[in-house]
Structure formats: structure tokens, C-alpha cells
Amino acid sequence: MKLRIYQVDAFTDRIFSGNPAAVCPLEEWLSETIMQQIAMENNLAETAFFVKRDQGYEIRWFTPTLEVDLCGHATLASAFVLFNCAGHTTDTIRFYSPRSGHLEVKRHHNYLTLNFPADFFTPVPITAELEAAFDIAPKAAYKGRTDYMLVFGSEEHVRRAKPDLARIAQLNARGVIITAKGNEVDFVSRFFAPQSGIDEDPVTGSAHTTLTPYWASELRKNELTARQLSARQGYLRCNHLDDRVEISGQARLYLTGEIELD
């Protein structure tokens, strides 16, 4: 059995930057065991699988170790494949996730825009466990549906913060977002999720469902620019729409190939 596979760099306008995702279009769902094994073999932050359903596509995402509820960059990569490699003819793609509901991606020139549900988050105390997770103390802490978010005092703090991955892995969360107001963009961030098999994610679309409403409130503006300060880096445009957020970025195709399954 042969499966088509693509690797796409998301939230970037050039290869070798942004966040790489594998994309596997399917005729029908494979077993969870096989999809998890493919994701482990790919050894990327996420591998997306999708199946055509009615007027849209059902989509699921796997890290090398587990299935996740929502993944922005792999959804962007999946839309890129549909628009550019699979003959999708309209400028809108509708995805459905069994874990996150209805998701939409629109094409406008070189940008693809994700429409995702906004996260709901609440302030939490800066516990000893959270403070020990980094070598720089945060100013504030929040907890969303799946992640902690720590607010730092400056872009430089976010850029040079050193995570204690062993301590982060012990936190009861998918991962930890760290963020601060940006110097040249509205806000910057990094994302760490060793408990999900990803020490530092290069660019995390789903984290911006938390970051966007937070910074929209702090900066009193709904249209925002963002940069994720990983080694590969990524640039995003974000728009807060009450209970939804729009997250826009570019993408580039890195490779196409086939998977050989026995």
C-alpha cells in the first residue's frame, strides 16, 4: 500500500524556516496505531491526516508520541497541499476535527488564513513549579484549555529564556507558551511541550488562539502581528473575532514522496 506524503514549511515565505509539517491525504482512515507510527517515523512536530467528507475534509493531527486536539501549522500545511497539489478550486477549505469542531482556511494571494475557536484562559498563581520552569521569572501566568501561558517583561526575556524541559514535562498541560510585547511586531512568543514529544515547537498556530485574545485586550486592538522566536522563527498575522481568531501565514512546499506500507 502506498500513501502520498508532503512536507510543508508553514508560517514562512521560504524553506528551512517556519514550522515543518507532514501531510498525508487519505481515502479512508487508517488505524490510530498506523497513523501514530507514521508520525513517529516522520519525527516532526506534527503529521496531519485528512479524508474527504461531503463538502469538506475531516482532519486529525499527531505528534511523534500522541494525537493532539488542535494544530495550526499542520492545518495551514494541509490547506497548502489541497490548494497547490490536490486541485482544490475554491478559495475556502472547510475542515472538521472530531476534537475541535469546524475549522476554515481561506486563501488570499500568498496568505492562508485559519479561522479557529479562541481559547478561554484564566489568571493563575505563579507557583514554584511554574517559576522554576525557566531561568527568568514571569510577570503573570494564565491557564487555557490545554496550555499554560507565562507573560514576560520584554522581547529579550522571551528570546534568551532557558527552559528546564524536565520541569516543564511535569506540568499538567500540553505545554507552556511564553510571551511578551514585541519590539517590531505586536507580540512575540515561544512554545515548549516536552510532555507532548516537542521540546520547542518552531511556530505554534494553536498557541495563538490564546495569545491573540490576550494581546488584543492588552494592546486594545484586534489586528495584530506576531513573531515566534524559535531558531527557525515564523511570522503570523492575527485577528481577534470575539469567540474566534484568524491566524494568517504563508507556506512553502519542501518535499513530496510516498510511504510504503506492508
C-alpha positions in Angstrom: 0.0 0.0 0.0 1.4 3.4 -1.0 0.4 6.7 0.6 1.3 10.2 -0.7 3.1 12.4 1.7 4.1 16.1 1.6 6.3 18.1 3.9 5.5 21.8 4.1 7.2 24.7 6.0 4.3 26.7 7.5 4.2 30.4 8.6 7.1 31.3 6.5 7.8 32.6 2.9 11.0 30.4 2.5 12.0 26.8 3.1 14.2 25.9 6.1 12.2 28.3 8.3 8.8 28.4 9.9 7.4 25.1 11.2 7.7 21.9 9.1 4.6 19.6 9.0 4.0 16.3 7.2 0.6 16.0 5.4 -0.9 12.7 4.4 -4.1 12.7 2.3 -6.1 9.5 2.8 -9.0 7.9 1.0 -10.2 6.4 4.3 -8.9 6.5 7.9 -6.1 4.3 8.8 -5.9 2.8 12.3 -4.7 5.1 15.1 -1.7 2.8 15.6 -0.6 3.2 12.0 -1.1 7.0 12.0 0.9 7.3 15.2 3.7 5.1 13.8 3.8 7.3 10.7 4.0 10.4 12.8 6.8 8.8 14.9 8.7 7.9 11.8 8.4 11.4 10.4 9.7 12.8 13.7 8.2 16.2 13.0 6.2 18.3 15.5 3.0 17.2 13.7 1.8 15.0 11.0 -1.7 15.8 9.6 -4.0 13.3 8.1 -7.2 14.2 6.3 -10.1 12.4 4.5 -12.6 14.0 2.1 -16.1 14.2 3.6 -19.0 15.8 1.8 -18.1 19.4 1.0 -15.0 19.4 3.3 -12.3 17.4 5.0 -12.1 15.6 8.3 -8.6 16.2 9.8 -6.5 14.8 12.6 -3.0 15.6 13.9 -0.3 13.5 15.6 3.0 14.4 17.3 5.6 11.7 17.4 4.0 10.5 20.7 0.3 11.3 20.7 -2.8 12.7 19.0 -3.5 16.4 19.7 -6.7 18.4 19.9 -5.7 21.2 17.6 -2.7 22.1 15.4 -2.5 25.3 13.5 0.7 24.9 11.4 -0.3 21.4 10.2 -3.8 22.7 9.2 -2.1 25.5 7.3 0.1 22.9 5.6 -2.8 20.7 4.8 -4.6 23.6 3.1 -1.5 24.5 1.2 -1.4 20.9 -0.2 -5.0 21.0 -1.1 -4.7 24.4 -2.9 -1.4 23.7 -4.6 -1.1 20.0 -5.1 -4.5 18.4 -4.9 -6.6 20.6 -7.2 -8.9 22.3 -4.7 -10.6 25.0 -6.8 -12.3 27.4 -4.5 -10.6 29.9 -2.1 -12.1 28.3 1.1 -11.4 24.9 2.6 -13.6 23.6 5.4 -12.1 21.1 7.8 -13.8 19.3 10.6 -11.9 18.0 13.7 -13.6 15.4 15.9 -11.8 17.2 18.8 -12.0 20.9 17.9 -15.1 21.2 15.6 -15.3 23.2 12.5 -12.2 24.9 11.1 -11.8 27.0 8.0 -8.9 28.1 5.8 -9.2 30.9 3.2 -6.7 31.8 0.5 -5.9 35.5 -0.2 -3.0 36.0 -2.6 0.1 34.4 -0.9 -1.5 34.2 2.6 -3.6 31.4 4.1 -5.9 32.4 7.0 -7.0 29.9 9.6 -10.3 30.5 11.4 -10.1 28.8 14.8 -12.0 28.9 18.1 -10.5 31.3 20.5 -9.1 29.9 23.7 -10.6 30.6 27.1 -7.9 31.3 29.8 -7.8 32.5 33.4 -5.1 34.0 35.6 -3.4 31.5 37.9 -0.8 32.0 40.6 2.9 31.9 39.6 3.7 28.7 41.5 7.1 27.5 42.4 6.8 24.8 39.6 6.0 27.5 37.0 8.7 29.8 38.2 11.3 27.0 38.2 10.4 26.1 34.6 12.6 29.0 33.2 15.7 30.9 34.3 13.7 34.2 34.1 10.7 34.9 36.3 7.4 35.7 34.6 5.3 38.7 35.4 2.0 36.8 35.1 0.6 33.3 34.5 -2.6 32.1 32.8 -4.1 28.6 32.1 -6.0 27.9 28.9 -7.8 24.8 27.8 -4.5 22.9 27.2 -1.5 25.2 27.9 0.0 27.5 30.5 0.9 31.0 29.2 3.6 33.0 31.0 3.9 36.7 30.3 7.5 38.1 30.5 8.8 41.6 30.8 10.4 42.1 27.4 11.1 40.5 24.0 14.6 40.0 25.1 13.5 37.9 28.1 11.5 35.7 25.8 14.4 35.4 23.3 17.0 34.4 25.8 14.9 32.4 28.3 16.3 28.9 29.0 13.6 26.3 29.7 14.0 23.5 32.2 12.4 20.8 30.0 12.4 18.2 32.7 10.3 20.5 35.0 8.0 21.6 32.1 7.4 18.0 31.3 6.0 17.5 34.8 3.3 20.3 34.4 -0.3 19.2 33.9 -0.6 20.8 30.5 0.0 20.2 26.8 2.9 22.7 27.0 3.9 26.2 28.0 3.7 29.4 26.0 6.0 32.3 27.0 5.2 35.7 25.5 6.0 39.5 25.7 5.2 42.7 23.9 7.3 42.8 20.7 9.8 45.4 19.6 8.9 45.3 15.8 5.7 43.3 16.0 2.9 43.5 18.4 3.9 40.4 20.4 6.4 37.6 20.4 6.3 34.1 21.8 7.9 30.7 22.2 6.3 27.3 22.9 7.6 24.3 24.8 5.9 20.9 25.1 8.2 18.1 26.1 5.2 16.3 27.6 3.8 16.1 24.1 7.0 15.0 22.4 8.1 18.5 21.3 10.8 20.2 23.2 10.4 23.6 21.5 7.9 24.0 18.7 9.2 26.3 15.9 5.8 28.1 15.2 2.6 27.2 17.0 -0.6 28.2 15.4 -2.8 26.8 18.1 -0.9 28.8 20.8 -2.1 31.9 19.0 -5.7 31.1 19.9 -4.6 32.0 23.4 -2.1 34.7 22.5 -4.4 36.7 20.2 -7.2 37.4 22.6 -4.8 38.1 25.4 -2.8 40.7 23.4 -5.9 42.1 21.8 -7.1 43.0 25.2 -3.7 44.3 26.5 -3.0 46.4 23.4 -6.6 47.4 22.7 -6.5 46.4 19.1 -7.9 43.3 17.2 -5.5 43.1 14.3 -2.0 42.0 15.5 1.3 41.0 14.1 3.3 38.3 15.8 6.7 36.5 15.6 7.6 33.2 17.2 11.3 33.4 18.3 12.4 29.8 17.8 15.6 29.1 15.9 13.6 28.7 12.7 11.2 31.6 13.5 7.9 32.4 12.0 5.7 35.4 11.2 1.9 35.5 11.7 -0.9 38.0 11.3 -3.7 37.6 13.9 -7.2 38.9 14.1 -9.4 38.7 17.2 -13.1 38.0 16.4 -14.7 37.5 19.8 -15.0 33.7 20.2 -12.9 33.0 17.1 -9.4 34.1 15.9 -8.0 34.4 12.5 -4.3 33.4 12.1 -2.7 34.1 8.7 0.6 32.9 7.3 2.4 31.8 4.2 3.8 28.3 3.4 6.3 26.6 1.2 6.5 23.0 -0.2 9.7 21.3 0.8 9.2 17.7 -0.5 6.7 15.2 -1.9 7.0 11.4 -1.6 5.4 8.1 -1.0 5.0 6.0 2.1 5.3 2.2 1.6 3.0 0.3 4.0 3.0 -3.5 4.1 
